[in-house]
Amino acid sequence: QVQLVESGGGLVRAGGSLRLSCAASGRTFSTYVVAWFRQAPGKEREFVAAVGADTGMTSHADSVKGRFLISREYAKNTVYLQMSNLKPEDTGIYYCAATTTRWGLVRLLSQYDYWGQGTQITVSS
């Protein structure tokens, strides 16, 4: 079992920065791929970024590439999403999720077994 708790959301102006944290419980957390997804009002939940279990590999959606950076700190069982140059279209609820699926499927929402409760990001223009 893995429990995930997100933090770091809030209100920010366009062009600003935020860092989200996803703190996990569970001794085997380091064996999970962890990803961030987001859901804007009236839209489907979409992939944002993922970080590998022990490979250091990362993947970022084209819409955030060059602006967002996912990382993980094994000693703290925490995954981060550093977001910069935020845009109003980045507004939404951000969720972290964990899976043991193979790397080629990490962008698929259906592959994730564990989800956090989400944290709201609002970017004003």
Secondary structure, 3 states (H helix, E strand, C coil): CCEEEEECCEEEECCCCEEEEEEEECCCHHHCEEEEEEECCCCCCEEEEEECCCCCCEEECCCCCCCEEEEEEHHHCEEEEEECCCCHHHCEEEEEEEECCCHHHCCCHHHCCEECCCEEEEEEC
